[in-house]
Amino acid sequence: MFKIEKMSDSKKGKREYLNDVETKDFTAKLNNYFETVVEIPIIKAGERQTIETLINEEVLLFAKYLRVEKRDWIPRITIV
C-alpha cells in the first residue's frame, strides 16, 4: 500500500507500507539472510561465520576505534 506523505514544507513523497502477511514474509527472509555463512574469519577462531555475527563484530571493532582503544579500524567487509 502506498501513501503520499509530506516530507518537508515543499516536498511530498510516496511511502510503501507492508500488510501483516508481507511483513511476516519480509522478516523471515531477512532473518534467513542474516544466518547466511560468509568466508570471513571470526575474531577469536574459525574461518566462517554468519552475517549477523560479522555485523556484531564489526560494530565492536569500530566502537573500540571510536573509544581510542584501537589505533585504526579497517573493515573486513569489502564492497565489490
Secondary structure as GFF3:
##gff-version 3
##sequence-region A 1 80
A	DSSP	beta_strand	2	6	.	.	.	ID=ss1
A	DSSP	beta_strand	12	16	.	.	.	ID=ss2
A	DSSP	alpha_helix	20	34	.	.	.	ID=ss3
A	DSSP	beta_strand	37	38	.	.	.	ID=ss4
A	DSSP	beta_strand	49	50	.	.	.	ID=ss5
A	DSSP	alpha_helix	51	66	.	.	.	ID=ss6
###
